[in-house]
Amino acid sequence: MPEIQSAEQLKDSGNSAFSLGNLQQALDDYTNALQLQPEDVKLKAIIYRNRAMVRLRIEDYEGAESDCTKGDF
């Protein structure tokens, strides 16, 4: 049975993937973290910010802008 990861764990996994240059894995991890709908507003803001950075790196400028303007932080 696969282990269920928390949004914090997925964020950390995304950070590791990003630092290794694995941008698709980082994007997937951050997206999966957000799908868990974390209640911690600060954590949610960090995940959106991190995903925006990935999207900038892969030249998805509209996605990056969307992540930067997300939320009721």
N, C-alpha and C positions, 0 to 999 in steps of 0.2 A: 504494500500500500504506500503510495507516494506521500512524502511529508508535505503538509500544507505550510506554505511560507507566509509570513506576515508582510505587510507593506514595507516595514522597516528592513526586513531581510531582503526583499526584492530590490529595494533602493540600494542597499549595500552591494548586492550582486550586480546591479546596473553600473554602479560606480566602478567596480572591479573590471567589468567588461569594457567600460569606456576607457579606463586607464591603459588597458591592453590593446585598444584600438578596435575592439569588436563592437562596432557601432550598432549593428542590427540586434545583437544580443542585449545591448544596453537599452535600446529603444523598446524591445519586447519586455524587458524586466520592469522598466519604468511604467509602461502601459499596463502591465499586469498588476503592478502595485496600485495604480490609480483605480483599476477596476475593483479592487477590494474596498474602495471608498473609505480611506482612512479618516477618522474623525479628528485627528490631530491636525489642526489648521497649518501649523508650522511645517509639519512633515509633508502635508499635501503641497504646500507652496514650494518646498525644496524639490520634490519629485517633478512638479511641473517645470521648474527652472532647469533641472538637470535634463529633462526630456527636450526642452527647448534648445539646449546646447547641442544635443545629439542631432536634432533636426537642422540646426544651422550647419553643422559639419557635413551633413549629407545633402545640403542645399535645398532642404524643404522649408523655404522661407515662410510660406503661408502657415505651415504647421507650427513653426517656431513662434510666429507672431500670435497664433491662436493660444499656444501654451502660455505665452507671456501675459496675455490679457485674460486668462481664465480666472474664474473663481470669485467667490465671495470670501476673500481672505480677510 
